[in-house]
């Protein structure tokens, strides 16, 4: 949450989320309904530079990861799941659709948390929404699986994410990441599970189709 968000009420955050978005679906994951920006440029320009509206878009990494758990439910079925840096919540919602026992969605952005709560209601699934967990001194989440979509796009965040995820794998938690080839993906630390061609990504990625891989952190 940014300092500016501290002075914004939950109702105001909810009004912002709904005014900048409309219900829709991501092309790779039609099973999940999301509040998505109807105008990427307007939405981006109207939000705080310190808190970009990542939650208002279905990013390639999240779409691929959501698709993967729907296609391979054995990754999450019956398990407690953490949707890390959840954004819109697409990954956690997909995990519940695939049979996860429970999902906690974590994001530092207050608007993302509001969007995830709205999206879980649209899909009729019970996601627990919490604040930022990365950077905590101790891993305090009781989960079996962590799903992280597109979290290695900038170096400081990638470093914090990898430290957190390393701690998770160290206590036996399975970690899966969806990534479209970001610069800071720890390539020597991952094992590819599946690759998807994510369509309709021109506005976000500068290309019509973005190949995106789901990896297991090893």
C-alpha positions in Angstrom: 0.0 0.0 0.0 1.3 3.4 -0.8 1.2 6.3 1.6 -1.4 7.9 -0.5 -3.7 4.9 -0.1 -3.6 5.3 3.7 -6.0 8.3 3.4 -8.3 6.6 1.0 -11.4 4.7 2.3 -12.3 1.2 1.3 -15.4 2.6 -0.4 -13.2 5.1 -2.4 -10.9 2.3 -3.5 -13.8 0.2 -4.5 -15.3 3.1 -6.6 -11.9 3.6 -8.3 -11.6 -0.1 -9.2 -15.1 -0.3 -10.6 -14.9 3.0 -12.5 -11.6 1.9 -14.3 -12.8 -1.6 -15.2 -15.6 -3.7 -16.6 -16.2 -7.4 -16.3 -14.5 -9.5 -18.9 -12.3 -12.5 -19.4 -8.6 -13.1 -20.3 -8.2 -14.8 -23.7 -6.3 -17.8 -22.3 -8.6 -18.3 -19.3 -12.2 -17.8 -20.3 -13.4 -19.8 -17.3 -12.6 -16.8 -15.0 -14.4 -13.5 -15.0 -12.3 -10.5 -14.1 -12.7 -6.7 -13.7 -10.4 -5.6 -16.5 -9.4 -2.1 -17.7 -11.6 -1.1 -20.6 -9.0 1.5 -21.6 -5.4 0.7 -20.7 -4.1 4.2 -21.4 -6.8 6.0 -19.4 -6.5 3.6 -16.5 -2.7 3.9 -16.3 -2.8 7.7 -16.6 -5.4 8.1 -13.8 -3.5 6.0 -11.2 -0.7 7.0 -8.9 2.8 6.4 -10.4 3.8 4.8 -7.1 1.0 2.2 -7.5 0.5 1.2 -11.1 -2.7 -0.6 -11.9 -1.2 -4.0 -12.5 -4.3 -5.5 -11.0 -6.5 -4.1 -13.9 -4.9 -6.3 -16.5 -4.5 -10.0 -17.2 -0.7 -10.3 -17.6 0.8 -13.1 -19.6 2.5 -14.7 -16.6 -0.7 -14.9 -14.6 -2.7 -16.2 -17.6 -0.3 -19.0 -18.3 -0.1 -20.0 -14.6 -3.9 -19.9 -14.3 -4.2 -22.0 -17.4 -1.7 -24.5 -16.2 -3.4 -25.2 -12.9 -6.7 -25.6 -14.7 -5.1 -28.0 -17.2 -3.1 -29.8 -14.5 -5.3 -29.7 -11.3 -3.0 -32.2 -9.6 -0.7 -29.3 -8.9 -3.2 -27.8 -6.5 -6.1 -30.1 -5.8 -6.8 -30.5 -2.1 -3.9 -28.2 -1.2 -3.6 -24.9 0.6 -2.4 -22.3 -2.0 -0.8 -18.8 -1.8 -1.4 -16.6 -4.8 1.7 -14.3 -4.4 1.6 -10.7 -5.8 -1.9 -11.7 -6.8 -2.9 -8.6 -8.9 -6.4 -9.4 -10.2 -6.5 -12.7 -8.4 -6.8 -14.7 -11.6 -4.3 -17.3 -10.5 -5.9 -17.9 -7.1 -9.4 -18.1 -8.6 -8.2 -20.6 -11.1 -6.6 -22.7 -8.4 -9.9 -22.9 -6.5 -11.7 -23.8 -9.7 -9.1 -26.6 -10.1 -9.9 -28.0 -6.7 -7.5 -26.2 -4.2 -8.6 -26.6 -0.6 -8.1 -22.9 0.1 -6.4 -19.9 -1.4 -4.7 -16.9 0.2 -4.1 -14.0 -2.2 -1.4 -11.5 -1.2 -0.6 -8.1 -2.7 1.0 -4.9 -1.4 -1.4 -2.7 -3.4 -4.7 -1.9 -1.7 -6.5 -1.6 -5.0 -5.3 -5.0 -6.0 -6.8 -6.4 -2.8 -10.1 -4.7 -3.6 -10.0 -6.0 -7.2 -9.3 -9.6 -6.0 -12.2 -9.4 -3.5 -14.5 -8.2 -6.3 -13.3 -10.8 -8.7 -13.7 -13.7 -6.2 -17.3 -12.6 -5.7 -17.8 -12.5 -9.5 -16.6 -16.1 -9.6 -18.3 -17.3 -6.5 -15.1 -18.6 -4.8 -13.8 -17.9 -1.3 -10.3 -16.3 -1.5 -8.7 -14.9 1.6 -7.1 -11.6 0.7 -4.2 -10.3 2.7 -1.5 -7.6 2.4 2.2 -8.0 1.4 4.0 -11.1 2.7 7.3 -10.6 0.9 10.0 -9.1 3.1 8.6 -10.6 6.3 11.4 -11.8 8.6 9.8 -15.2 8.9 7.7 -17.2 6.6 4.4 -17.2 8.4 2.0 -18.7 5.8 0.7 -22.2 6.3 0.4 -23.3 2.6 1.4 -26.3 0.5 1.9 -24.4 -2.8 2.9 -20.9 -3.9 1.8 -19.6 -7.3 3.5 -16.4 -8.5 2.6 -14.9 -11.9 5.1 -12.5 -13.6 7.1 -11.4 -10.5 10.6 -11.1 -12.0 10.1 -7.9 -14.1 12.4 -5.6 -12.1 15.5 -6.3 -10.1 14.6 -5.2 -6.6 11.3 -7.0 -6.6 12.9 -10.1 -8.2 15.5 -10.2 -5.4 12.9 -10.0 -2.7 10.7 -12.5 -4.4 13.5 -15.0 -4.8 14.5 -14.7 -1.1 10.9 -15.3 -0.1 10.4 -18.2 -2.5 13.8 -19.8 -1.5 12.6 -19.8 2.1 9.4 -21.5 1.0 11.1 -24.2 -0.9 13.4 -24.7 2.0 10.5 -25.8 4.2 9.0 -28.1 1.5 6.5 -25.7 -0.2 6.1 -26.3 -3.9 6.6 -23.1 -5.9 5.4 -22.5 -9.5 5.9 -19.3 -11.4 4.5 -18.0 -14.7 6.9 -15.9 -16.7 7.1 -14.5 -20.3 10.9 -14.3 -20.3 11.5 -11.4 -18.0 15.1 -10.3 -17.5 15.3 -11.2 -13.9 13.8 -14.7 -14.0 16.3 -17.0 -12.2 16.8 -19.3 -15.2 19.2 -21.6 -13.5 16.8 -22.2 -10.6 13.7 -23.2 -12.6 12.3 -26.3 -14.4 9.9 -25.7 -17.2 6.5 -27.4 -17.0 4.5 -26.0 -19.8 4.5 -23.1 -22.3 1.5 -21.2 -23.7 1.1 -18.7 -26.4 -0.8 -15.9 -24.7 -2.8 -14.0 -27.4 -4.0 -10.3 -27.4 -1.0 -8.9 -25.6 -0.1 -6.0 -27.9 -1.0 -3.2 -25.4 1.0 -4.8 -22.5 3.8 -6.6 -24.2 4.2 -4.9 -27.6 3.4 -8.1 -29.5 0.2 -9.8 -30.5 1.2 -13.2 -29.0 3.5 -13.7 -26.0 5.0 -17.2 -25.4 4.9 -17.7 -21.6 6.3 -20.6 -19.6 5.2 -22.0 -16.2 8.2 -23.1 -14.2 8.8 -25.0 -11.0 11.3 -23.4 -8.7 14.1 -25.9 -7.8 
